[in-house]
Amino acid sequence: MRAHLLNDATAERYRRSVTEGVERVAAKLTSIRKPFTGATPDTLAPLVSAVDLDRPLGDASAALDELEEVYLRDAVYFHHPRYLAHLNCPVVIPAVVGEAVLSAVNSSLDTWDQSAGGTLIERRLIDWTVGRIGLGASADGVFTSGGTQSNLQALLLAREEAKTDESAKLRVFASECGHFSVEKSATLLGLGPDAVVSVPCDRDKRMRTVALAAELARCRDEGLTPMAVVATAGTTDFGSIDPLPEIAALCAQYGVWLHVDAAYGCGLLASTTRRTLLDGIEHADSVTVDYHKSFFQPVSSSAVLVRDRATLRHATYHADYLNPRRTVEERIPNQVDKSLQTTRRFDALKLWMTLRVMGADGIGELFDEVCDLAAEGWELLAADPRFDVVVRPSLSTLVFRYIPERVTGPALIDRANLHARKALFASGEAVVAGTSVNGRQYLKFTLLNPETTVRDISAVLDLIAGHAEQYLGENLVHAS
Ligand SMILES: *Cc1c(COP(=O)(O)O)cnc(C)c1O
């Protein structure tokens, strides 16, 4: 079995096996014609169940042949221009090279003695990111597993900084379009069930600052403690960006921690044409960025950044076997002192490779392209009487619904849109997302693939209209 250990004696097997895996994926890239095959859990589950995990195949070739059947053939491929559903990006090649290197070397970024230069590379990228945000000289941060963890850590720091012992009195303010991880974090942090105050949005799905001001005043009047305001820079559904300067001013007035959730909008940090959309983010006490969304990085790659590095002490715990107190005096950089995780991937390497090969402008250019595409898509939808489109996009999402020419009931229109999404997924021709707006069923394109064209958008809209029409046709017949 030692032949399978990666070491000096097996370098050749390593090279061969990894190359074979890469070849399989490369073959997929050049052969698939649709983002998905339409496989169902019922068709795939027996294939996966039939694999006898106690009978190994012995070599990578055989395992890869099997993998073709149980995974690669029916995977959902984000590089396909008609994958338009969630915040998944096609990945850039330099990052994939980084991924291959980091998992083979397998550095763990908790301590210096498990990573050495890896720690310094991560720190440089944190400094680079806080520089782009403009958080100032005392800023710091750490890579995380994703936006959910970044938001949790930011709110943990905010809770510890809030000057009260009564956690039941703490309130967190986020817009009604904020991410659900804010609520999840509040629960994990032991805040009360009413801790998260949902602030209404305006027509453009941006937090209404007048409403936030009223809620903050009410909070104070009721003797409660405002713990944090979570402003979203790129809501998951609409890509809308809350008015950061106004929110920052209110936070300063009330002495409240400002967290900016830029999990989606962080790509603007690299944009040479749209960076101003993030103006005000420099006032944040903490920021979430997901490089695995708008920086075209493979999952996972994310970070939480803070204005004042001293606040990270709330995540610091010492273990004699790992990061004893004296290592702080010895100035040994142990990233575990800043992280919720212990053993931690060297995800930073992917971004490092990306910046060293393409540069930030390269990333920004790709993100700008998808934002431009969304603007064109909006024009298309707004001019098409078959569709109702919700907001003009600031980033790269489009939320819309099919509306039939003939007048039908709202519930039937909901079902027709739901059906269209499901039928499209089953056909595998395209993958789109869905969401609800004012209680009604809508469809969503999240555009993160610069290879997607307006023609793709137009073709997918025709497919959606076709499926919806067919459903309405059948169901109106049944009703009559
Ligand atoms: C995606 C997203 C998150 C969660 O990030 P994960 O990386 O999926 O954990 C949080 N906030 C916003 C606004 C997001 O779009």
The ligand as an SDF file (V2000), in Angstrom:
LIG
                    3D

 15 15  0  0  0  0  0  0  0  0999 V2000
  -22.8640   33.2840   -1.0790 C   0  0  0  0  0  0  0  0  0  0  0  0
  -23.1070   34.2940   -0.0540 C   0  0  0  0  0  0  0  0  0  0  0  0
  -22.8130   34.0380    1.2930 C   0  0  0  0  0  0  0  0  0  0  0  0
  -22.3810   32.6750    1.7670 C   0  0  0  0  0  0  0  0  0  0  0  0
  -21.1340   32.3360    1.2670 O   0  0  0  0  0  0  0  0  0  0  0  0
  -20.6710   30.8130    1.1400 P   0  0  0  0  0  0  0  0  0  0  0  0
  -19.3190   30.9480    0.5510 O   0  0  0  0  0  0  0  0  0  0  0  0
  -21.6640   30.1410    0.2570 O   0  0  0  0  0  0  0  0  0  0  0  0
  -20.6580   30.2350    2.5030 O   0  0  0  0  0  0  0  0  0  0  0  0
  -22.9820   35.0680    2.1870 C   0  0  0  0  0  0  0  0  0  0  0  0
  -23.4350   36.2650    1.7950 N   0  0  0  0  0  0  0  0  0  0  0  0
  -23.7510   36.5420    0.5200 C   0  0  0  0  0  0  0  0  0  0  0  0
  -24.2660   37.8980    0.1450 C   0  0  0  0  0  0  0  0  0  0  0  0
  -23.6010   35.5580   -0.4530 C   0  0  0  0  0  0  0  0  0  0  0  0
  -23.9400   35.8060   -1.7220 O   0  0  0  0  0  0  0  0  0  0  0  0
  1  2  1  0
  2  3  1  0
  2 14  2  0
  3  4  1  0
  3 10  2  0
  4  5  1  0
  5  6  1  0
  6  7  2  0
  6  8  1  0
  6  9  1  0
 10 11  1  0
 11 12  2  0
 12 13  1  0
 12 14  1  0
 14 15  1  0
M  END
$$$$
